[in-house]
Amino acid sequence: MEQIDIKIIKENDLQTLNSLIPNPLIIINSQEILFANKEFELLTGYSFNEIKEIDLNQIMTSHYKKLFYLNIAKAINGTNINKNFEFRISTKEGNILWIECQWQKVSHNSTIYILATMINITDRKIAEHNLSSLLNLRDSMLEVTQSIVRTNSIEGIYRLILKNAIKSIKNARLGSIMIKQEDSLKVVSHIGFIEDNINDFEIPINQSFLYKATDGKLDNTSVISDITKIEGFEPIRTSDNDSEYIKSTLTAPIYVNGDFFGIVNIDSTEFNAFDENDIKVMEFIKNNVEIAISNHMLYEEKVYLSQFDSLTNLYNRSYFEKIFYNIKEKSLRYEEKFNLVVFDLNGLKFINDNFGHLAGDMVLEQFAKGCSGIIRKSDILARYGGDEFIGIFFNSNHNLLSKRLDGFLESLEKNPINIEGTNIKCSFSYGIATFGEDGILLNDLTKTADQRMYKFKMDYKMKFPIV
């Protein structure tokens, strides 16, 4: 066991300690507080007599008081050689301080005490906590970024953002993300609110907390310490307690590609719950929300381009071929039939050459939109090439499908497009092949449908010569 020199403290030494030692200090054992200097009184707000009356453990936070007195007992008994100890106290004004204590064993009137010199390390602890929070937040936002790759659900990304934001901001209890829809904001994700109160909740942008906090500029993260003072405030119940509602909020704008996109709110059921450091954290969250949304939009665009034709919004050729494989396998398994149709627009080259490709695009769009009248929910239509389309039609025999297509053709012919004062007729030729009768492979079916389409085109030209 380490031998520790015991310094003898006399009455006049106590006066010296009070006038010369610049740090807060106390002399204490497990039974009493012998002495506390003026610096200790200034630190805690309590006079020495008040401290003696209420006892030191009354101003310590519960987690540390037992450890503090256990360390004192060990130090007096000579079993504790650690001369540094950290704990937290609550001042008379209610402020929480972190204290580092350095001690030595002393004797006064033959009684053993601990002389504990104290250093206020609150600022250091707050800085350490903030750094730790930021590192945790960085990891949380990295999880959000990685989730974009793993999920195609933007709702799941929104919820993950809120969960990690609430975890990273100390007084946060609830949160919501609201997305701009024309002149309003609509809740798309939330945590901590009663479902019936918040689902489909919509509010005009000019009535939002952020709008009022920024005088309509919607340009920076803001703290509202008491939202009950905002004109038009309506309490929204929380899921923890029907009588509780949000009292303060951190609110930040979301901008995507330079345009106002929505708002992220982090809320508390306490007044004055957020400070300047929380604003910094919220800025970090906001930036990552914007990145996550932008990346998800790029991902969705990439998925869209891999499946759809950008002009007509129909499936493209490569995606149609993938769909066909699944349909073929299912049809073979259940011995089902369907019709494959090849369409070819009539005279598109003439339109492009004489009126320009913009006019040709208008004809393609008119055809694609008109197809909505002949396509059932189960049917599939794709743009297969420049002026060629392909479709799969279920639950319709060859003759009935021909009548349906002929009716569509007739309606297009009766509704020409006016381009530069000239009426341009949109028309098409088509050919039908039946799965199981004309083949089961896509190449076989398209070859047969193509042959029938060209025959239809030749007959159509005989009736209506096409340049």
Buried (B, 14 or more C-beta within 10 A) or exposed (E): EEEEEEEEBEEEBBEEBBEEBEEBBBBBBEEEBBBBBBBBBEBBBBBBEBBBEEEBEEBBEEEBBEEBBEBBBEBBEBEBEEBEBBBBBBEEEEEEBBBBBBBBBBEBEEEBBBBBBBBBBBEEBEEEEBEEBBEEBEEBBEEBEEBBEEBEEBEBBBBBBBBBBBEBBBBBBBBBBBBBEEEBBBBBBBBBBBEEBBEEBEBEBEBBBBBBBBEEEBEBBBBBBEBEEBEEBEEBBBBEEEEBBBBBBBBBBBBBEEEBBBBBBBBBBBEEBBEEBBBBBBBBBBBBBBBBBBBBBEBEEEEEEEBBBEEBEBBBEEBBBEBBEEBBEEBEEEEEEBBBBBBBBBBBBEBBEBBEEEBBBBBBBBBBEBBEEBBEEEBBBBBBEEBBBBBBBBEBEEEEBBEBBEEBBEEBBEEBBEBEEEEBBBBBBBBBBBBEEBBEEBEBBBBBBBBBBBEBBEEBEEEEEBE
